[in-house]
Amino acid sequence: MSEGKKRKFHTPEFKAKVALEALRGIKTLNEIGQEFGVHPITVGHWKKELQEQAKTLFEGKRGPTPIAAHREPELLY
């Protein structure tokens, strides 16, 4: 039997580095793929995922505080 290629495991740090390079837009996805040894389609997937998940970085403790429902009428006066 012939041995097939084993799948590569990429760390989250590596994926972020490649995706950020793609977001910069200086090089094409093909160039980035060749540079990092990753298929250009994979680079595009990581770029898209980074764009979609970026908003979660800014969600959290410092957002607007919700107004309690029982206090809403007071604010109208």
C-alpha positions in Angstrom: 0.0 0.0 0.0 1.1 3.5 -0.7 1.2 6.1 2.1 -0.8 9.2 1.4 0.0 12.7 2.4 -0.7 13.5 6.0 -2.9 16.5 6.7 -1.0 19.5 8.1 -2.0 21.0 11.4 -1.7 24.8 11.6 -1.7 26.6 14.8 -4.1 29.5 15.5 -1.2 31.9 15.5 -0.1 30.7 12.1 -3.6 31.0 10.7 -3.9 34.6 12.1 -0.6 35.6 10.7 -1.6 34.3 7.2 -5.1 35.9 7.4 -3.7 39.3 8.5 -1.3 39.2 5.6 -4.3 38.5 3.3 -6.2 41.4 4.8 -3.4 43.8 4.1 -4.1 43.3 0.4 -0.5 43.9 -0.6 0.0 40.4 -2.1 -2.5 38.2 -3.9 -3.9 35.0 -2.2 -1.7 33.0 -4.5 1.5 34.8 -3.5 0.6 34.4 0.2 -0.2 30.7 -0.3 3.2 30.1 -2.0 5.0 32.1 0.7 3.5 30.2 3.6 3.0 26.8 1.9 -0.8 26.9 2.1 -3.4 26.5 -0.6 -4.8 29.9 -1.8 -8.4 28.8 -1.1 -7.4 28.0 2.5 -5.9 31.5 2.8 -9.2 32.9 1.6 -11.1 30.9 4.1 -8.9 32.1 7.0 -9.2 35.7 5.8 -13.0 35.4 5.7 -13.1 33.8 9.1 -10.9 36.6 10.6 -13.2 39.2 9.1 -16.3 37.5 10.6 -14.8 36.9 14.0 -13.1 40.3 14.5 -16.1 41.9 16.0 -16.0 39.5 19.0 -12.7 41.1 20.0 -14.5 44.3 21.0 -17.6 42.7 22.6 -17.5 42.5 26.4 -17.6 44.3 29.6 -17.5 47.9 28.4 -20.5 47.8 26.2 -23.7 49.9 26.9 -25.5 48.8 30.0 -29.0 47.4 29.3 -31.9 49.4 30.8 -34.1 47.5 33.1 -37.7 47.1 31.8 -39.3 48.3 35.0 -37.3 51.6 34.8 -38.1 52.5 31.2 -41.2 54.6 31.9 -39.2 56.8 34.3 -36.8 57.8 31.5 -39.7 59.1 29.3 -40.5 62.0 31.7 
